[in-house]
């Protein structure tokens, strides 16, 4: 599910996106380090540092999308990560208008890329100030120990979904058909979406297989 709300032409004019080219505040480049494994928390830390050095405090961290090496329901799955995409939004203000961009940091074992797109990121609350006590490895163990069938999926996402109920950020393992939610603050695991009643609404992983 694509969660970027791209500008309508009138809205784009109002925000002056055509008037100001997007550019970083400082000429700071990320350090690319060869690594044998991807650690989610390390990617988030380095990406947040990059955002702060280039845009100051004027950014929002919305999501961390994780691709596992193996399917969650396979005997070989041990939670190994092969790709992470961290999603941020930044607003660049001018005298009478502002530009809004979504920035994707794409990490793999053998590559790294930053992609910038015009638009708003929707359906999530920012997690900048959240105290997330549960690491990805903790969350994976909780999901695997949960007394429920494991989704046939290689995907997990860390997000704080906008819903009918207030809820902590969640590690969501699975796809549109089945999910395991692990609370990123308490570590509690269940199969219902805590942002909605009885898990009846919302598709947290969009069109992921």
Secondary structure, DSSP 8 states (H G I E B T S, - for coil): ---EE---HHHHHHTTTTTS----SS---------SS--HHHHHHHHHHHHHHHHTT-EEEEEEEEEESS-TTSTT----EEEEEEEEEEEEE-SS-EEEEEEEEEEETTEEEEEEEESEE-SB---TT------HHHHHHHHHHSSS---S-SEEEEE-B--SS----EEEEE-SS-EEEEETTT--EESS-TTSGGG-S--TTTT--
